[in-house]
Amino acid sequence: MNKTILEQLIEANNFWISYRAKKHNNEVQKRFGTWTKPGTDIKGKHIHIKGNDIYVYWCHNAEPSKNGNKWRKATNPLKVEAE
């Protein structure tokens, strides 16, 4: 049985997620992340807006924002690989 992207993200301790990023001229981005913020019980989110599946996940290799935020959005991911 094939698992949904959401199931894969929730079940994996860590994962690689690939998606096209508008911010980067629709180039495929591959990021290493986790569904839960490390050291907390704060979970990522899945939302469906205007026909798009958007997944908010904690990105290990992201540059933190001013407040230390490393949450990133993946819209319509192409692939998820559990680590």
MOPAC internal coordinates of N, CA, C and O (Angstrom, degrees):
PM7 1SCF
backbone

  N    0.0000 0     0.00 0     0.00 0    0    0    0
  C    1.4444 1     0.00 0     0.00 0    1    0    0
  C    1.5335 1   109.61 1     0.00 0    2    1    0
  O    1.2310 1   120.04 1   -49.69 1    3    2    1
  N    1.3168 1   117.53 1   130.31 1    3    2    1
  C    1.4547 1   122.18 1   177.90 1    5    3    2
  C    1.5164 1   110.34 1   -79.05 1    6    5    3
  O    1.2310 1   121.13 1   -45.71 1    7    6    5
  N    1.3173 1   115.45 1   134.29 1    7    6    5
  C    1.4557 1   120.13 1   178.04 1    9    7    6
  C    1.5269 1   108.94 1   -88.39 1   10    9    7
  O    1.2310 1   120.96 1   -31.13 1   11   10    9
  N    1.3241 1   115.78 1   148.87 1   11   10    9
  C    1.4565 1   120.04 1   176.22 1   13   11   10
  C    1.5320 1   108.80 1   -71.85 1   14   13   11
  O    1.2310 1   120.97 1   -16.04 1   15   14   13
  N    1.3086 1   115.75 1   163.96 1   15   14   13
  C    1.4638 1   119.69 1   177.16 1   17   15   14
  C    1.5207 1   109.98 1   -58.77 1   18   17   15
  O    1.2310 1   120.04 1   137.06 1   19   18   17
  N    1.3202 1   117.52 1   -42.94 1   19   18   17
  C    1.4586 1   120.86 1   179.78 1   21   19   18
  C    1.5253 1   111.23 1   -59.90 1   22   21   19
  O    1.2310 1   120.10 1   135.11 1   23   22   21
  N    1.3215 1   117.42 1   -44.89 1   23   22   21
  C    1.4688 1   120.70 1   178.60 1   25   23   22
  C    1.5272 1   110.92 1   -60.77 1   26   25   23
  O    1.2310 1   120.46 1   137.74 1   27   26   25
  N    1.3186 1   116.73 1   -42.26 1   27   26   25
  C    1.4623 1   120.44 1   179.78 1   29   27   26
  C    1.5267 1   111.29 1   -62.93 1   30   29   27
  O    1.2310 1   120.43 1   137.05 1   31   30   29
  N    1.3316 1   116.79 1   -42.95 1   31   30   29
  C    1.4640 1   120.68 1  -179.13 1   33   31   30
  C    1.5244 1   111.61 1   -65.08 1   34   33   31
  O    1.2310 1   120.72 1   137.26 1   35   34   33
  N    1.3250 1   116.23 1   -42.74 1   35   34   33
  C    1.4630 1   120.61 1  -178.13 1   37   35   34
  C    1.5226 1   111.80 1   -68.58 1   38   37   35
  O    1.2310 1   120.23 1   139.50 1   39   38   37
  N    1.3300 1   117.16 1   -40.50 1   39   38   37
  C    1.4628 1   121.19 1  -174.83 1   41   39   38
  C    1.5213 1   114.07 1   -78.05 1   42   41   39
  O    1.2310 1   119.53 1   151.67 1   43   42   41
  N    1.3203 1   118.51 1   -28.33 1   43   42   41
  C    1.4662 1   121.29 1  -176.54 1   45   43   42
  C    1.5274 1   110.81 1   -79.46 1   46   45   43
  O    1.2310 1   120.75 1   -40.59 1   47   46   45
  N    1.3259 1   116.17 1   139.41 1   47   46   45
  C    1.4660 1   119.13 1   172.77 1   49   47   46
  C    1.5221 1   109.19 1   -65.52 1   50   49   47
  O    1.2310 1   120.85 1   133.76 1   51   50   49
  N    1.3184 1   115.97 1   -46.24 1   51   50   49
  C    1.4522 1   123.29 1   176.76 1   53   51   50
  C    1.5221 1   107.57 1  -138.23 1   54   53   51
  O    1.2310 1   120.71 1   -21.85 1   55   54   53
  N    1.3304 1   116.25 1   158.15 1   55   54   53
  C    1.4547 1   119.59 1  -178.87 1   57   55   54
  C    1.5304 1   110.45 1  -153.70 1   58   57   55
  O    1.2310 1   121.33 1   -19.13 1   59   58   57
  N    1.3150 1   115.05 1   160.87 1   59   58   57
  C    1.4579 1   123.19 1   168.64 1   61   59   58
  C    1.5132 1   105.67 1  -104.48 1   62   61   59
  O    1.2310 1   120.41 1   -47.82 1   63   62   61
  N    1.3266 1   116.82 1   132.18 1   63   62   61
  C    1.4596 1   120.86 1  -179.85 1   65   63   62
  C    1.5272 1   108.07 1  -125.52 1   66   65   63
  O    1.2310 1   120.79 1   -47.58 1   67   66   65
  N    1.3193 1   116.10 1   132.42 1   67   66   65
  C    1.4669 1   121.85 1  -179.19 1   69   67   66
  C    1.5204 1   109.45 1  -115.76 1   70   69   67
  O    1.2310 1   121.10 1   -45.10 1   71   70   69
  N    1.3218 1   115.51 1   134.90 1   71   70   69
  C    1.4698 1   120.87 1  -179.56 1   73   71   70
  C    1.5208 1   109.35 1  -160.25 1   74   73   71
  O    1.2310 1   120.53 1   -18.76 1   75   74   73
  N    1.3185 1   116.60 1   161.24 1   75   74   73
  C    1.4651 1   121.84 1   176.70 1   77   75   74
  C    1.5288 1   108.05 1   -88.55 1   78   77   75
  O    1.2310 1   120.93 1   -51.20 1   79   78   77
  N    1.3183 1   115.83 1   128.80 1   79   78   77
  C    1.4615 1   120.71 1  -176.14 1   81   79   78
  C    1.5240 1   110.84 1  -108.69 1   82   81   79
  O    1.2310 1   120.71 1   -60.51 1   83   82   81
  N    1.3322 1   116.25 1   119.49 1   83   82   81
  C    1.4663 1   120.72 1   176.94 1   85   83   82
  C    1.5270 1   110.42 1   -57.18 1   86   85   83
  O    1.2310 1   121.15 1   141.52 1   87   86   85
  N    1.3141 1   115.41 1   -38.48 1   87   86   85
  C    1.4676 1   121.05 1  -178.47 1   89   87   86
  C    1.5342 1   111.80 1   -59.64 1   90   89   87
  O    1.2310 1   120.71 1   154.69 1   91   90   89
  N    1.3225 1   116.26 1   -25.31 1   91   90   89
  C    1.4666 1   121.58 1  -177.77 1   93   91   90
  C    1.5278 1   110.85 1  -116.15 1   94   93   91
  O    1.2310 1   120.34 1  -138.25 1   95   94   93
  N    1.3392 1   116.95 1    41.75 1   95   94   93
  C    1.4752 1   123.43 1   176.86 1   97   95   94
  C    1.5227 1   113.10 1    54.67 1   98   97   95
  O    1.2310 1   120.61 1  -141.05 1   99   98   97
  N    1.3201 1   116.43 1    38.95 1   99   98   97
  C    1.4660 1   123.75 1   177.78 1  101   99   98
  C    1.5258 1   114.23 1    62.33 1  102  101   99
  O    1.2310 1   120.25 1  -160.82 1  103  102  101
  N    1.3224 1   117.12 1    19.18 1  103  102  101
  C    1.4629 1   120.03 1   173.94 1  105  103  102
  C    1.5237 1   108.01 1   -70.85 1  106  105  103
  O    1.2310 1   121.03 1   -30.79 1  107  106  105
  N    1.3283 1   115.63 1   149.21 1  107  106  105
  C    1.4640 1   119.87 1   177.86 1  109  107  106
  C    1.5247 1   108.76 1   -72.28 1  110  109  107
  O    1.2310 1   121.26 1   -53.56 1  111  110  109
  N    1.3095 1   115.19 1   126.44 1  111  110  109
  C    1.4580 1   122.28 1   177.41 1  113  111  110
  C    1.5227 1   108.39 1  -107.55 1  114  113  111
  O    1.2310 1   120.48 1   -44.71 1  115  114  113
  N    1.3212 1   116.69 1   135.29 1  115  114  113
  C    1.4587 1   121.06 1   176.34 1  117  115  114
  C    1.5232 1   106.59 1  -119.27 1  118  117  115
  O    1.2310 1   121.02 1   -61.78 1  119  118  117
  N    1.3199 1   115.66 1   118.22 1  119  118  117
  C    1.4648 1   121.19 1  -175.04 1  121  119  118
  C    1.5219 1   111.20 1  -123.98 1  122  121  119
  O    1.2310 1   121.01 1   -31.63 1  123  122  121
  N    1.3390 1   115.67 1   148.37 1  123  122  121
  C    1.4589 1   123.07 1   178.37 1  125  123  122
  C    1.5108 1   107.84 1   -99.20 1  126  125  123
  O    1.2310 1   120.22 1   -58.90 1  127  126  125
  N    1.3398 1   117.18 1   121.10 1  127  126  125
  C    1.4552 1   119.55 1  -175.76 1  129  127  126
  C    1.5088 1   114.21 1  -147.82 1  130  129  127
  O    1.2310 1   122.25 1     6.07 1  131  130  129
  N    1.3248 1   113.31 1  -173.93 1  131  130  129
  C    1.4532 1   122.39 1   178.08 1  133  131  130
  C    1.5238 1   108.35 1  -145.56 1  134  133  131
  O    1.2310 1   120.14 1   -24.93 1  135  134  133
  N    1.3101 1   117.34 1   155.07 1  135  134  133
  C    1.4592 1   121.76 1  -178.27 1  137  135  134
  C    1.5253 1   111.40 1   -76.96 1  138  137  135
  O    1.2310 1   120.31 1   151.20 1  139  138  137
  N    1.3319 1   117.01 1   -28.80 1  139  138  137
  C    1.4597 1   122.13 1  -176.68 1  141  139  138
  C    1.5289 1   109.87 1  -112.19 1  142  141  139
  O    1.2310 1   120.30 1   -45.49 1  143  142  141
  N    1.3212 1   117.03 1   134.51 1  143  142  141
  C    1.4589 1   120.71 1   177.74 1  145  143  142
  C    1.5223 1   108.88 1   -59.99 1  146  145  143
  O    1.2310 1   119.50 1   -52.14 1  147  146  145
  N    1.3425 1   118.56 1   127.86 1  147  146  145
  C    1.4642 1   121.15 1  -178.03 1  149  147  146
  C    1.5228 1   112.85 1   -55.64 1  150  149  147
  O    1.2310 1   121.57 1   -42.51 1  151  150  149
  N    1.3205 1   114.60 1   137.49 1  151  150  149
  C    1.4581 1   121.20 1   177.99 1  153  151  150
  C    1.5141 1   114.78 1    76.49 1  154  153  151
  O    1.2310 1   120.28 1  -172.16 1  155  154  153
  N    1.3416 1   117.08 1     7.84 1  155  154  153
  C    1.4636 1   120.79 1   180.00 1  157  155  154
  C    1.5333 1   108.92 1  -137.76 1  158  157  155
  O    1.2310 1   121.15 1     1.16 1  159  158  157
  N    1.3231 1   115.41 1  -178.84 1  159  158  157
  C    1.4634 1   119.44 1   172.60 1  161  159  158
  C    1.5317 1   110.09 1  -112.34 1  162  161  159
  O    1.2310 1   120.34 1  -159.99 1  163  162  161
  N    1.3366 1   116.96 1    20.01 1  163  162  161
  C    1.4687 1   121.94 1  -179.84 1  165  163  162
  C    1.5270 1   108.95 1   -79.03 1  166  165  163
  O    1.2310 1   121.27 1   -58.89 1  167  166  165
  N    1.3264 1   115.18 1   121.11 1  167  166  165
  C    1.4608 1   122.09 1  -174.99 1  169  167  166
  C    1.5238 1   112.23 1   -95.48 1  170  169  167
  O    1.2310 1   121.23 1   -22.63 1  171  170  169
  N    1.3335 1   115.26 1   157.37 1  171  170  169
  C    1.4498 1   121.73 1   172.72 1  173  171  170
  C    1.5282 1   109.84 1   -70.80 1  174  173  171
  O    1.2310 1   120.84 1     4.31 1  175  174  173
  N    1.3238 1   116.00 1  -175.69 1  175  174  173
  C    1.4683 1   119.99 1  -177.66 1  177  175  174
  C    1.5164 1   110.38 1  -138.10 1  178  177  175
  O    1.2310 1   121.35 1   -26.27 1  179  178  177
  N    1.3187 1   115.03 1   153.73 1  179  178  177
  C    1.4563 1   122.13 1   171.25 1  181  179  178
  C    1.5118 1   107.11 1  -125.03 1  182  181  179
  O    1.2310 1   120.78 1   -53.51 1  183  182  181
  N    1.3409 1   116.11 1   126.49 1  183  182  181
  C    1.4576 1   120.92 1   176.94 1  185  183  182
  C    1.5195 1   108.83 1  -132.15 1  186  185  183
  O    1.2310 1   121.23 1   -27.38 1  187  186  185
  N    1.3062 1   115.25 1   152.62 1  187  186  185
  C    1.4593 1   121.81 1   179.75 1  189  187  186
  C    1.5256 1   107.28 1  -119.51 1  190  189  187
  O    1.2310 1   120.71 1   -65.60 1  191  190  189
  N    1.3432 1   116.25 1   114.40 1  191  190  189
  C    1.4627 1   121.43 1  -177.44 1  193  191  190
  C    1.5225 1   109.40 1  -132.09 1  194  193  191
  O    1.2310 1   120.88 1   -53.43 1  195  194  193
  N    1.3257 1   115.93 1   126.57 1  195  194  193
  C    1.4675 1   122.62 1   176.05 1  197  195  194
  C    1.5312 1   112.56 1    48.51 1  198  197  195
  O    1.2310 1   120.82 1  -135.00 1  199  198  197
  N    1.3224 1   116.04 1    45.00 1  199  198  197
  C    1.4608 1   120.97 1   177.24 1  201  199  198
  C    1.5188 1   114.93 1    79.32 1  202  201  199
  O    1.2310 1   120.11 1  -175.05 1  203  202  201
  N    1.3108 1   117.40 1     4.95 1  203  202  201
  C    1.4646 1   121.53 1   179.55 1  205  203  202
  C    1.5197 1   110.86 1  -109.13 1  206  205  203
  O    1.2310 1   120.90 1   -40.66 1  207  206  205
  N    1.3349 1   115.89 1   139.34 1  207  206  205
  C    1.4605 1   121.87 1   172.19 1  209  207  206
  C    1.5230 1   107.38 1   -94.38 1  210  209  207
  O    1.2310 1   121.00 1   -58.83 1  211  210  209
  N    1.3257 1   115.69 1   121.17 1  211  210  209
  C    1.4581 1   121.20 1  -178.12 1  213  211  210
  C    1.5224 1   108.34 1  -117.82 1  214  213  211
  O    1.2310 1   121.41 1   -53.09 1  215  214  213
  N    1.3314 1   114.91 1   126.91 1  215  214  213
  C    1.4584 1   121.61 1  -178.90 1  217  215  214
  C    1.5215 1   107.99 1  -115.86 1  218  217  215
  O    1.2310 1   120.24 1   -53.59 1  219  218  217
  N    1.3230 1   117.15 1   126.41 1  219  218  217
  C    1.4565 1   122.71 1   177.04 1  221  219  218
  C    1.5244 1   105.94 1  -102.92 1  222  221  219
  O    1.2310 1   120.82 1   -57.40 1  223  222  221
  N    1.3449 1   116.03 1   122.60 1  223  222  221
  C    1.4637 1   121.45 1  -175.19 1  225  223  222
  C    1.5283 1   108.99 1  -138.01 1  226  225  223
  O    1.2310 1   120.34 1   -17.79 1  227  226  225
  N    1.3319 1   116.95 1   162.21 1  227  226  225
  C    1.4539 1   122.61 1   177.63 1  229  227  226
  C    1.5250 1   107.88 1   -87.69 1  230  229  227
  O    1.2310 1   120.35 1   -58.88 1  231  230  229
  N    1.3191 1   116.94 1   121.12 1  231  230  229
  C    1.4655 1   122.61 1  -175.61 1  233  231  230
  C    1.5298 1   110.10 1   -98.75 1  234  233  231
  O    1.2310 1   120.63 1   -63.92 1  235  234  233
  N    1.3299 1   116.40 1   116.08 1  235  234  233
  C    1.4662 1   120.34 1  -178.71 1  237  235  234
  C    1.5301 1   112.26 1   -65.76 1  238  237  235
  O    1.2310 1   119.97 1   144.65 1  239  238  237
  N    1.3308 1   117.65 1   -35.35 1  239  238  237
  C    1.4699 1   119.59 1  -174.74 1  241  239  238
  C    1.5247 1   113.39 1   -98.60 1  242  241  239
  O    1.2310 1   119.79 1  -165.53 1  243  242  241
  N    1.3231 1   118.01 1    14.47 1  243  242  241
  C    1.4674 1   121.26 1   178.51 1  245  243  242
  C    1.5270 1   110.66 1   -82.24 1  246  245  243
  O    1.2310 1   121.40 1   -29.26 1  247  246  245
  N    1.3049 1   114.93 1   150.74 1  247  246  245
  C    1.4586 1   120.99 1   172.22 1  249  247  246
  C    1.5334 1   106.67 1   -75.88 1  250  249  247
  O    1.2310 1   119.51 1   -55.29 1  251  250  249
  N    1.3402 1   118.55 1   124.71 1  251  250  249
  C    1.4659 1   119.27 1  -178.05 1  253  251  250
  C    1.5313 1   112.19 1   -65.93 1  254  253  251
  O    1.2310 1   120.95 1   -31.65 1  255  254  253
  N    1.3155 1   115.79 1   148.35 1  255  254  253
  C    1.4646 1   120.97 1   174.26 1  257  255  254
  C    1.5289 1   108.73 1   -73.41 1  258  257  255
  O    1.2310 1   120.37 1     1.67 1  259  258  257
  N    1.3157 1   116.90 1  -178.33 1  259  258  257
  C    1.4712 1   121.27 1  -179.01 1  261  259  258
  C    1.5265 1   112.68 1   -56.89 1  262  261  259
  O    1.2310 1   120.66 1   146.70 1  263  262  261
  N    1.3438 1   116.33 1   -33.30 1  263  262  261
  C    1.4738 1   119.71 1  -178.96 1  265  263  262
  C    1.5296 1   112.92 1   -96.97 1  266  265  263
  O    1.2310 1   120.21 1  -166.27 1  267  266  265
  N    1.3257 1   117.19 1    13.73 1  267  266  265
  C    1.4621 1   120.90 1   177.47 1  269  267  266
  C    1.5181 1   114.32 1    85.14 1  270  269  267
  O    1.2310 1   120.51 1  -171.24 1  271  270  269
  N    1.3189 1   116.64 1     8.76 1  271  270  269
  C    1.4613 1   122.45 1  -178.52 1  273  271  270
  C    1.5334 1   111.01 1   -71.48 1  274  273  271
  O    1.2310 1   120.71 1   -50.53 1  275  274  273
  N    1.3301 1   116.25 1   129.47 1  275  274  273
  C    1.4663 1   121.02 1   175.29 1  277  275  274
  C    1.5313 1   110.51 1  -124.53 1  278  277  275
  O    1.2310 1   120.25 1  -157.45 1  279  278  277
  N    1.3380 1   117.12 1    22.55 1  279  278  277
  C    1.4566 1   121.24 1   175.63 1  281  279  278
  C    1.5215 1   108.01 1   -72.98 1  282  281  279
  O    1.2310 1   120.56 1   -42.72 1  283  282  281
  N    1.3258 1   116.53 1   137.28 1  283  282  281
  C    1.4571 1   121.92 1   178.26 1  285  283  282
  C    1.5175 1   109.34 1  -133.58 1  286  285  283
  O    1.2310 1   120.51 1   -21.38 1  287  286  285
  N    1.3390 1   116.63 1   158.62 1  287  286  285
  C    1.4670 1   122.11 1   178.71 1  289  287  286
  C    1.5195 1   109.42 1  -110.53 1  290  289  287
  O    1.2310 1   121.14 1   -43.34 1  291  290  289
  N    1.3162 1   115.42 1   136.66 1  291  290  289
  C    1.4640 1   122.20 1   172.68 1  293  291  290
  C    1.5273 1   106.49 1  -118.91 1  294  293  291
  O    1.2310 1   120.55 1   -61.10 1  295  294  293
  N    1.3292 1   116.56 1   118.90 1  295  294  293
  C    1.4597 1   121.16 1   179.78 1  297  295  294
  C    1.5225 1   109.24 1   -99.20 1  298  297  295
  O    1.2310 1   120.97 1   -53.68 1  299  298  297
  N    1.3218 1   115.74 1   126.32 1  299  298  297
  C    1.4686 1   122.69 1  -179.94 1  301  299  298
  C    1.5292 1   112.18 1    47.71 1  302  301  299
  O    1.2310 1   120.05 1  -117.39 1  303  302  301
  N    1.3345 1   117.51 1    62.61 1  303  302  301
  C    1.4609 1   120.19 1  -178.15 1  305  303  302
  C    1.5307 1   112.20 1   -54.11 1  306  305  303
  O    1.2310 1   121.52 1   -34.78 1  307  306  305
  N    1.3171 1   114.69 1   145.22 1  307  306  305
  C    1.4612 1   121.09 1   178.22 1  309  307  306
  C    1.5284 1   111.03 1   -86.01 1  310  309  307
  O    1.2310 1   121.22 1   146.37 1  311  310  309
  N    1.3462 1   115.26 1   -33.63 1  311  310  309
  C    1.4637 1   118.78 1  -173.54 1  313  311  310
  C    1.5260 1   110.01 1  -160.14 1  314  313  311
  O    1.2310 1   120.92 1   -33.02 1  315  314  313
  N    1.3330 1   115.85 1   146.98 1  315  314  313
  C    1.4644 1   122.79 1   173.23 1  317  315  314
  C    1.5168 1   107.39 1  -130.59 1  318  317  315
  O    1.2310 1   120.69 1   -48.66 1  319  318  317
  N    1.3281 1   116.29 1   131.34 1  319  318  317
  C    1.4624 1   121.71 1   177.99 1  321  319  318
  C    1.5252 1   107.75 1  -123.41 1  322  321  319
  O    1.2310 1   120.82 1   -62.65 1  323  322  321
  N    1.3339 1   116.04 1   117.35 1  323  322  321
  C    1.4661 1   120.27 1   178.86 1  325  323  322
  C    1.5198 1   109.44 1   -70.87 1  326  325  323
  O    1.2310 1   120.55 1   -37.41 1  327  326  325
  N    1.3092 1   116.55 1   142.59 1  327  326  325
  C    1.4567 1   122.66 1  -179.18 1  329  327  326
  C    1.5130 1   108.74 1   -97.46 1  330  329  327
  O    1.2310 1   120.10 1   180.00 1  331  330  329

